[in-house]
Amino acid sequence: MSLLLTDCKYSTRFNHVIQLVPALTVIPLISLYSLKLIIVQRIIAAFCSILIYNYIIVNSRHPQKTMSTTASFLIGFGVILPIMLQSPFWFVNVLDIRSKAMRLLLLSLPLTGTLRLLEAFFGFTPQEASSSLQNYMVYFTTLVDVEFDSKTQKPIYATSQDLMLLSKQCFLSSLKLVVALCIFAPMSYTPFETGVLAHSTNHTFADIWSWMHILNNFVAATILSFSLEFGSNNINLLIEITTGIKTKQMVNNPMFASTSVSDFWGSRWNNLIHVALKRGVYKPVRKYCNKRSIAAAATFLASGILHEYCWGLLFYVHDNEKDYESGFCSNCVYPHYGKNVIFFGWNGVLIVFEYLLSQFYFVRKIRTKLPNIIITAMVLITALPIGHLFTGDWVAAGYYEQIQMAFPMFII
């Protein structure tokens, strides 16, 4: 078995056999490989954080700026940003990384780093993080959200109880993910035949409102959320063990506990990126235009653009993957770009509608009367019909088959 975790498709659907994936020997190798990637990313992040702190944050606070805003801009967006955005592609090329899960790990620096560069340039870096170079390096290089004490302006250190709770969360998230993988692996993660490939752009209005299509999207989104929860919990645990600094939860049961569209995206799906988008995009736009709806729309547009970048790395085909004669990769997925902008743009529209509807008393009253499970279902149905724009490429590229190789599984 290759460490690259390449394709491992099932040749048939609904195979009623029991298959045990011998992952116990693979897990240590994957963990070691992931740890090396995290360490290298943190080294690059440390270099970038020093530049941002000295040439953008400190410079903006100095009563007599040591350099112009234009110079700070050129350093930030002409030097630091290209390093963060281009370095993952260099790793993919040099190390021949084909696993989508491993490439997803490489996205930590460009995503959080880009948004933290924006928040620094516009003056929205948290006060505790920007109080000293040491604090800022901790804030920037951990690549997750860490907790600071507002009084001492120092990082909060995890207690033994915090570590025990996070260890429990790691176990539960891995259990949920393994159960979901075991159930849906024999179905190639598309339990219902719809006649239209999920990653295609050929869906009609009737297709997207088909209950089979919606349920397929629900399954794909649920397993994706489980995998993000599992990965983020384990990275948080690794950081708390190695540095002692307390981290913040990234994913919090979005598919089964969301009470609104804003709750789904703002508190449950990916809190790390949500907070970074809020400081790096929402607050700057709100500062200059003072319109909540415009700031929200700009934030979701930025999120869509960032996800297009993610797709560029996840589905990047390097020379080692291409066939020698044709120059193409016959086993690779070539996605249609622009789908993420549409998907996240639509969710931005939903946020605006939610805000407008919340002004009506009867809407607020209905929300208090309905069971939570009904509210969550109503929230999901607003996005699931076009959920394939986000999840379809994950299914087509075999992402779920790749991550299942890291777990001992009984596939029935």
C-alpha positions as CSV (number, residue, x, y, z in Angstrom):
1,M,0.0,0.0,0.0
2,S,1.4,3.4,-1.0
3,L,1.7,6.2,1.5
4,L,0.2,8.4,-1.2
5,L,-3.2,6.7,-0.7
6,T,-4.2,6.7,-4.3
7,D,-7.4,5.4,-5.8
8,C,-9.1,2.4,-4.1
9,K,-12.5,2.3,-5.8
10,Y,-14.9,-0.5,-5.2
11,S,-15.7,-2.4,-8.4
12,T,-19.3,-3.2,-7.5
13,R,-22.1,-1.6,-5.6
14,F,-23.9,-3.1,-2.6
15,N,-21.5,-6.0,-2.2
16,H,-22.9,-8.0,0.8
17,V,-19.5,-9.2,2.0
18,I,-17.4,-8.3,5.0
19,Q,-14.2,-6.7,4.2
20,L,-11.6,-5.8,6.8
21,V,-9.2,-3.0,5.7
22,P,-5.8,-3.7,7.3
23,A,-5.2,-0.1,8.4
24,L,-3.4,-0.7,11.7
25,T,0.0,-0.7,10.0
26,V,-1.0,2.3,7.8
27,I,-2.1,4.6,10.6
28,P,1.4,5.2,12.1
29,L,2.8,5.9,8.6
30,I,0.0,8.4,7.8
31,S,0.4,10.1,11.2
32,L,4.2,10.4,10.8
33,Y,3.7,11.8,7.2
34,S,1.1,14.2,8.4
35,L,3.2,15.4,11.3
36,K,6.1,16.2,8.9
37,L,3.8,18.2,6.7
38,I,2.5,20.1,9.7
39,I,6.0,20.9,11.0
40,V,7.1,22.2,7.6
41,Q,4.0,24.3,7.3
42,R,4.6,25.8,10.8
43,I,8.2,26.7,9.8
44,I,6.9,28.6,6.8
45,A,4.1,30.1,8.9
46,A,6.7,31.3,11.5
47,F,8.6,33.1,8.7
48,C,5.5,34.7,7.4
49,S,4.3,35.7,10.9
50,I,7.5,37.6,11.6
51,L,7.2,39.6,8.4
52,I,3.5,40.4,9.0
53,Y,4.1,41.4,12.6
54,N,7.1,43.7,11.9
55,Y,6.1,45.2,8.6
56,I,2.3,45.4,8.8
57,I,1.1,45.3,12.4
58,V,3.9,47.2,14.2
59,N,4.2,49.6,11.3
60,S,0.5,50.5,11.3
61,R,0.6,51.3,15.1
62,H,3.7,53.4,15.0
63,P,2.8,57.2,15.2
64,Q,5.5,57.9,12.6
65,K,5.3,54.9,10.2
66,T,8.7,53.5,9.3
67,M,7.4,52.7,5.8
68,S,4.4,53.7,3.7
69,T,1.1,51.7,3.5
70,T,2.1,50.9,-0.1
71,A,5.3,49.3,1.0
72,S,3.5,47.3,3.6
73,F,1.0,46.2,1.0
74,L,3.8,45.1,-1.4
75,I,5.5,43.1,1.3
76,G,2.2,41.5,2.4
77,F,0.6,40.8,-1.0
78,G,3.7,40.7,-3.1
79,V,5.9,38.5,-1.0
80,I,4.1,36.8,1.9
81,L,0.8,35.9,0.1
82,P,2.6,34.2,-2.9
83,I,4.7,32.2,-0.6
84,M,1.6,30.9,1.3
85,L,-0.4,30.2,-1.8
86,Q,2.3,28.6,-3.9
87,S,4.1,26.5,-1.3
88,P,1.4,23.7,-1.2
89,F,1.8,23.2,-5.0
90,W,5.5,22.9,-4.5
91,F,5.0,20.2,-1.9
92,V,2.6,18.3,-4.1
93,N,5.1,18.3,-7.0
94,V,8.2,17.4,-5.0
95,L,6.6,14.8,-2.7
96,D,4.2,13.4,-5.4
97,I,1.3,13.8,-3.0
98,R,-1.9,12.4,-4.6
99,S,-4.1,11.8,-1.6
100,K,-6.9,14.4,-1.3
101,A,-6.7,14.0,2.4
102,M,-3.0,14.9,2.5
103,R,-3.6,17.8,0.2
104,L,-6.4,19.0,2.4
105,L,-3.9,19.2,5.3
106,L,-1.6,21.4,3.1
107,L,-4.5,23.9,2.8
108,S,-4.2,25.0,6.5
109,L,-1.5,27.6,5.9
110,P,-2.8,29.3,2.7
111,L,-6.4,29.5,4.0
112,T,-5.8,30.8,7.5
113,G,-2.7,32.6,6.5
114,T,-4.4,34.6,3.7
115,L,-7.2,35.7,6.0
116,R,-4.9,36.6,8.9
117,L,-2.8,38.6,6.5
118,L,-6.0,40.5,5.5
119,E,-7.1,41.1,9.1
120,A,-3.6,42.4,9.9
121,F,-3.5,44.8,7.0
122,F,-7.0,46.2,7.9
123,G,-6.3,46.3,11.6
124,F,-8.6,43.6,12.9
125,T,-6.0,41.2,14.4
126,P,-7.1,40.2,17.9
127,Q,-5.5,42.5,20.5
128,E,-4.1,39.6,22.5
129,A,-2.5,38.0,19.5
130,S,-0.9,41.3,18.3
131,S,0.3,42.4,21.7
132,S,3.8,40.8,21.1
133,L,5.7,39.0,18.4
134,Q,5.7,35.8,20.5
135,N,1.9,35.9,20.9
136,Y,1.5,36.6,17.2
137,M,3.8,33.7,16.2
138,V,1.7,31.4,18.4
139,Y,-1.5,32.7,16.9
140,F,-0.3,32.5,13.3
141,T,1.8,29.2,13.4
142,T,-0.7,27.0,15.2
143,L,-2.9,27.2,12.1
144,V,-6.0,26.7,14.4
145,D,-7.8,29.0,16.8
146,V,-6.0,29.2,20.2
147,E,-7.4,30.8,23.3
148,F,-5.8,33.9,24.9
149,D,-6.5,35.4,28.3
150,S,-7.9,38.9,27.8
151,K,-6.4,40.2,31.1
152,T,-2.9,38.8,30.9
153,Q,-2.9,38.8,27.0
154,K,-1.1,35.4,27.2
155,P,-2.1,32.1,25.7
156,I,-4.4,29.9,27.9
157,Y,-2.8,26.6,28.7
158,A,-4.8,23.4,28.5
159,T,-5.5,21.5,31.7
160,S,-5.6,17.7,32.1
161,Q,-9.4,18.0,32.0
162,D,-9.2,19.8,28.7
163,L,-7.0,17.1,27.3
164,M,-9.3,14.4,28.5
165,L,-12.3,16.1,27.0
166,L,-10.6,16.6,23.7
167,S,-9.4,13.0,23.7
168,K,-13.0,11.9,24.2
169,Q,-14.1,14.1,21.3
170,C,-11.4,12.6,19.1
171,F,-12.6,9.1,19.9
172,L,-16.3,10.0,19.3
173,S,-15.5,11.8,16.0
174,S,-13.5,8.8,14.8
175,L,-16.3,6.4,15.8
176,K,-18.9,8.5,13.9
177,L,-16.6,8.6,10.8
178,V,-15.8,4.9,10.8
179,V,-19.5,3.9,11.2
180,A,-20.5,6.2,8.3
181,L,-17.7,4.9,6.1
182,C,-18.6,1.3,6.9
183,I,-22.2,1.9,6.0
184,F,-21.8,3.8,2.7
185,A,-18.5,2.4,1.3
186,P,-20.2,-0.5,-0.5
187,M,-22.5,2.1,-2.1
188,S,-19.6,4.2,-3.3
189,Y,-21.0,6.9,-1.1
190,T,-24.0,7.5,-3.5
191,P,-26.7,5.2,-2.0
192,F,-29.3,6.3,-4.6
193,E,-29.1,6.2,-8.4
194,T,-30.1,9.5,-9.9
195,G,-29.1,9.1,-13.5
196,V,-26.9,12.3,-13.3
197,L,-23.4,12.3,-12.0
198,A,-23.1,14.5,-8.8
199,H,-20.0,16.4,-10.0
200,S,-21.5,17.2,-13.4
201,T,-23.2,20.5,-14.3
202,N,-26.1,18.8,-16.2
203,H,-28.7,18.9,-13.4
204,T,-32.1,20.2,-14.3
205,F,-34.5,21.8,-11.9
206,A,-36.3,18.5,-11.4
207,D,-33.0,16.7,-10.8
208,I,-31.9,19.0,-8.0
209,W,-35.2,18.6,-6.2
210,S,-35.2,14.8,-6.5
211,W,-35.3,13.3,-3.1
212,M,-32.7,10.7,-4.1
213,H,-30.4,13.6,-5.2
214,I,-31.0,15.4,-1.9
215,L,-30.3,12.4,0.2
216,N,-27.1,11.6,-1.7
217,N,-26.0,15.2,-1.0
218,F,-26.9,14.8,2.6
219,V,-24.8,11.6,2.9
220,A,-21.8,13.2,1.2
221,A,-22.0,16.4,3.3
222,T,-22.4,14.4,6.5
223,I,-19.4,12.2,5.9
224,L,-17.4,15.3,4.9
225,S,-18.3,17.1,8.1
226,F,-17.4,13.9,10.1
227,S,-14.0,13.8,8.4
228,L,-13.4,17.5,9.1
229,E,-14.4,17.1,12.7
230,F,-12.1,14.1,13.1
231,G,-9.2,15.8,11.5
232,S,-9.6,19.1,13.3
233,N,-10.0,17.4,16.7
234,N,-6.8,15.4,16.2
235,I,-4.8,18.4,15.1
236,N,-6.1,20.3,18.1
237,L,-5.1,17.4,20.4
238,L,-1.6,17.3,18.8
239,I,-1.2,21.0,19.4
240,E,-2.4,20.9,23.0
241,I,-0.1,18.0,23.8
242,T,3.0,19.4,22.1
243,T,2.6,23.1,23.0
244,G,0.2,23.0,26.0
245,I,-1.9,25.8,24.5
246,K,-5.7,25.4,24.6
247,T,-7.4,25.3,21.2
248,K,-10.9,26.1,20.1
249,Q,-13.3,23.5,18.5
250,M,-13.6,23.8,14.8
251,V,-16.6,21.6,13.8
252,N,-19.6,21.2,16.0
253,N,-22.3,18.8,14.6
254,P,-23.5,21.1,11.8
255,M,-25.6,18.4,10.0
256,F,-27.8,17.5,13.0
257,A,-27.9,20.5,15.3
258,S,-28.0,23.7,13.3
259,T,-30.8,26.1,14.2
260,S,-30.3,28.5,11.3
261,V,-28.2,29.1,8.2
262,S,-26.1,31.6,10.1
263,D,-25.7,29.0,13.0
264,F,-24.6,26.4,10.4
265,W,-21.9,28.5,8.8
266,G,-21.1,30.7,11.8
267,S,-20.9,28.3,14.7
268,R,-20.8,24.7,13.5
269,W,-19.3,23.9,10.1
270,N,-15.8,25.4,10.2
271,N,-15.4,27.9,13.1
272,L,-11.8,28.5,12.2
273,I,-12.5,29.8,8.7
274,H,-15.7,31.6,9.8
275,V,-13.8,33.7,12.4
276,A,-11.0,34.4,10.0
277,L,-13.4,35.5,7.3
278,K,-15.2,37.7,9.8
279,R,-12.0,39.5,10.7
280,G,-10.4,39.4,7.3
281,V,-13.3,40.2,5.1
282,Y,-16.6,41.0,6.9
283,K,-15.3,43.6,9.3
284,P,-13.2,45.5,6.7
285,V,-16.1,45.7,4.3
286,R,-18.5,46.6,7.1
287,K,-16.1,49.3,8.2
288,Y,-16.0,51.0,4.8
289,C,-19.6,50.5,3.6
290,N,-21.5,50.1,6.9
291,K,-23.9,47.7,5.3
292,R,-24.4,44.4,7.0
293,S,-25.9,42.7,3.9
294,I,-23.1,43.8,1.6
295,A,-20.5,42.7,4.1
296,A,-22.2,39.3,4.4
297,A,-22.4,38.9,0.6
298,A,-18.7,39.9,0.3
299,T,-17.8,37.3,2.9
300,F,-19.5,34.5,1.2
301,L,-18.1,35.6,-2.2
302,A,-14.6,35.5,-0.6
303,S,-15.3,32.1,0.8
304,G,-16.3,30.9,-2.6
305,I,-13.1,32.2,-4.1
306,L,-11.0,30.6,-1.4
307,H,-12.7,27.3,-2.0
308,E,-11.9,27.6,-5.7
309,Y,-8.3,27.9,-4.7
310,C,-8.8,24.8,-2.6
311,W,-10.1,23.0,-5.6
312,G,-7.1,24.1,-7.6
313,L,-4.8,22.3,-5.1
314,L,-7.0,19.3,-4.4
315,F,-7.5,18.5,-8.1
316,Y,-4.2,19.8,-9.3
317,V,-2.6,17.3,-11.7
318,H,1.2,17.3,-11.6
319,D,3.6,15.8,-14.1
320,N,4.0,12.5,-12.3
321,E,0.2,11.8,-12.6
322,K,0.0,12.5,-16.3
323,D,0.1,9.8,-18.9
324,Y,3.3,9.9,-20.9
325,E,1.7,9.8,-24.3
326,S,-1.4,11.8,-23.9
327,G,-0.2,14.4,-21.3
328,F,-3.4,13.9,-19.3
329,C,-4.3,11.9,-16.2
330,S,-6.8,9.2,-17.1
331,N,-7.7,8.5,-13.5
332,C,-8.0,12.1,-12.3
333,V,-11.0,14.3,-11.9
334,Y,-11.0,17.6,-13.8
335,P,-13.6,19.7,-12.0
336,H,-15.7,22.6,-13.4
337,Y,-14.5,25.7,-11.6
338,G,-16.9,28.3,-10.5
339,K,-19.3,25.9,-8.7
340,N,-18.0,27.0,-5.2
341,V,-18.7,30.6,-6.0
342,I,-22.2,29.7,-6.9
343,F,-22.7,27.5,-3.9
344,F,-21.3,29.9,-1.3
345,G,-22.9,32.9,-3.1
346,W,-26.3,31.2,-2.7
347,N,-25.6,30.7,1.0
348,G,-24.8,34.4,1.3
349,V,-28.2,35.2,-0.2
350,L,-29.8,32.8,2.4
351,I,-28.0,34.7,5.2
352,V,-29.5,38.0,4.0
353,F,-33.0,36.5,3.7
354,E,-32.6,35.0,7.2
355,Y,-31.8,38.4,8.6
356,L,-34.7,40.0,6.8
357,L,-37.2,37.4,7.9
358,S,-36.0,37.5,11.5
359,Q,-37.4,41.0,11.7
360,F,-41.0,39.5,11.7
361,Y,-42.5,38.5,15.0
362,F,-44.4,35.5,13.6
363,V,-41.1,34.0,12.2
364,R,-39.4,34.2,15.5
365,K,-42.5,32.7,17.2
366,I,-42.6,29.8,14.8
367,R,-38.9,29.0,15.5
368,T,-39.6,28.7,19.2
369,K,-42.5,26.2,18.6
370,L,-40.9,23.8,16.2
371,P,-38.8,20.9,17.3
372,N,-35.1,21.3,16.8
373,I,-34.9,18.4,14.3
374,I,-37.5,20.1,12.1
375,I,-35.6,23.4,12.2
376,T,-32.4,21.6,11.3
377,A,-34.1,19.9,8.4
378,M,-35.5,23.2,7.1
379,V,-32.0,24.7,7.3
380,L,-30.4,21.9,5.4
381,I,-33.1,21.8,2.7
382,T,-32.2,25.4,1.7
383,A,-28.8,24.3,0.5
384,L,-28.9,20.5,-0.1
385,P,-30.5,20.7,-3.6
386,I,-27.3,22.4,-4.8
387,G,-25.0,20.7,-2.3
388,H,-23.5,18.7,-5.2
389,L,-21.8,21.8,-6.3
390,F,-19.6,21.5,-3.2
391,T,-19.6,17.7,-2.5
392,G,-19.9,16.2,-5.9
393,D,-16.2,16.5,-6.8
394,W,-15.2,14.9,-3.4
395,V,-17.2,11.8,-4.3
396,A,-16.0,11.7,-7.9
397,A,-12.3,12.0,-6.9
398,G,-12.5,9.2,-4.4
399,Y,-11.8,11.3,-1.3
400,Y,-14.0,9.1,0.9
401,E,-12.3,5.9,-0.3
402,Q,-8.9,7.4,0.4
403,I,-9.7,8.4,4.0
404,Q,-11.3,5.0,4.7
405,M,-7.8,3.4,4.1
406,A,-6.7,5.0,7.3
407,F,-9.2,3.1,9.5
408,P,-9.8,-0.6,10.3
409,M,-13.2,-1.2,8.9
410,F,-15.8,-3.9,8.5
411,I,-17.6,-3.2,5.2
412,I,-20.8,-5.1,5.0
